C-alpha cells in the first residue's frame, strides 16, 4: 500500500479554478486500486490544501497519473504532473509514505 500527502499552496487568484479542477479529477479519474483520494482545504488559510491519497500499489497510482495527463495535458520537462496543475501552485510538496500500522 502506498500513501501520498501533497501539501500545496495555491495562488489566491487560482482558488476557484483549482476547486473546479478538484471536482473534475475526483469525478474523471479511475479509482481502481484507490483506497482514498481526498482533497482538504485549510479552514483558516484558504490557499492551503492537502491531498491525501492511498493506493493499493504503485501500478494503480501509475494508471491514475496517466489519466491526469490524458485530462490535463503534458508536464513541463522535469515535472511529475501536468503543467496545468503545476501552474496553480505557489508551493507544492508531495510526501510518500509506506503504511506501517492500520486498523
C-alpha positions as CSV (number, residue, x, y, z in Angstrom):
1,X,0.0,0.0,0.0
2,X,1.2,3.5,-0.9
3,X,0.2,6.7,0.8
4,X,0.8,10.2,-0.5
5,X,0.1,13.5,1.1
6,X,0.5,16.5,-1.2
7,X,0.8,19.8,0.7
8,X,0.1,22.7,-1.7
9,X,-0.3,26.4,-1.5
10,X,-2.5,27.6,-4.4
11,X,-2.2,31.1,-5.8
12,X,-5.1,33.1,-4.4
13,X,-6.2,34.1,-7.9
14,X,-6.4,30.4,-8.8
15,X,-8.5,29.0,-5.9
16,X,-11.8,28.9,-7.8
17,X,-10.2,27.3,-10.8
18,X,-8.4,24.8,-8.5
19,X,-11.7,23.8,-6.8
20,X,-13.3,23.2,-10.2
21,X,-10.3,21.1,-11.2
22,X,-10.6,19.1,-7.9
23,X,-14.2,18.2,-8.8
24,X,-13.1,17.2,-12.3
25,X,-10.3,14.9,-11.1
26,X,-12.4,13.3,-8.4
27,X,-15.1,12.6,-11.0
28,X,-13.0,11.6,-14.0
29,X,-10.0,9.6,-12.7
30,X,-10.1,5.9,-12.1
31,X,-10.5,4.7,-8.6
32,X,-9.4,1.1,-9.4
33,X,-6.8,0.3,-6.7
34,X,-7.6,3.6,-4.9
35,X,-8.3,3.3,-1.2
36,X,-8.5,7.1,-0.5
37,X,-8.4,10.2,-2.7
38,X,-9.4,13.2,-0.6
39,X,-8.7,16.9,-1.0
40,X,-8.7,19.0,2.1
41,X,-8.6,22.8,2.4
42,X,-7.2,24.6,5.4
43,X,-10.2,26.3,7.2
44,X,-8.0,29.3,8.3
45,X,-5.7,29.7,5.3
46,X,-7.9,29.0,2.2
47,X,-5.0,28.9,-0.2
48,X,-3.5,25.8,1.6
49,X,-4.6,22.3,0.6
50,X,-3.6,18.7,1.4
51,X,-4.4,15.9,-0.9
52,X,-4.5,12.6,0.9
53,X,-4.1,9.6,-1.5
54,X,-3.9,5.9,-0.7
55,X,-3.3,3.3,-3.4
56,X,-3.1,-0.5,-3.3
57,X,0.0,-0.4,-5.5
58,X,2.4,1.7,-7.5
59,X,0.7,0.3,-10.6
60,X,-2.6,1.7,-9.5
61,X,-1.0,5.1,-8.9
62,X,0.7,4.9,-12.3
63,X,-2.7,4.4,-14.0
64,X,-4.1,7.4,-12.1
65,X,-1.1,9.6,-13.1
66,X,-1.5,8.6,-16.8
67,X,-5.2,9.7,-16.6
68,X,-4.1,13.1,-15.2
69,X,-2.0,13.6,-18.3
70,X,-5.0,12.5,-20.5
71,X,-7.2,15.0,-18.8
72,X,-4.9,17.9,-18.2
73,X,-2.2,17.6,-20.8
74,X,1.6,17.3,-20.6
75,X,4.1,18.2,-17.9
76,X,7.0,20.5,-18.4
77,X,10.4,18.8,-18.6
78,X,11.4,17.6,-15.2
79,X,8.0,18.0,-13.6
80,X,6.0,14.9,-12.4
81,X,2.4,16.2,-13.1
82,X,0.7,18.2,-15.8
83,X,1.7,21.9,-16.3
84,X,-1.9,23.0,-16.0
85,X,-1.9,21.8,-12.4
86,X,1.6,22.9,-11.5
87,X,0.7,26.4,-12.7
88,X,-1.9,26.7,-9.9
89,X,0.7,26.1,-7.2
90,X,2.6,28.7,-5.4
91,X,4.3,25.9,-3.5
92,X,3.8,22.1,-3.6
93,X,5.4,19.3,-1.7
94,X,4.5,15.7,-2.2
95,X,5.4,13.3,0.6
96,X,5.3,9.5,0.1
97,X,4.7,7.1,2.9
98,X,4.6,3.3,3.5
99,X,1.8,2.1,5.8
100,X,3.3,0.5,8.9
101,X,0.2,0.1,11.0
102,X,-3.5,0.2,10.3
103,X,-6.8,-0.8,12.0
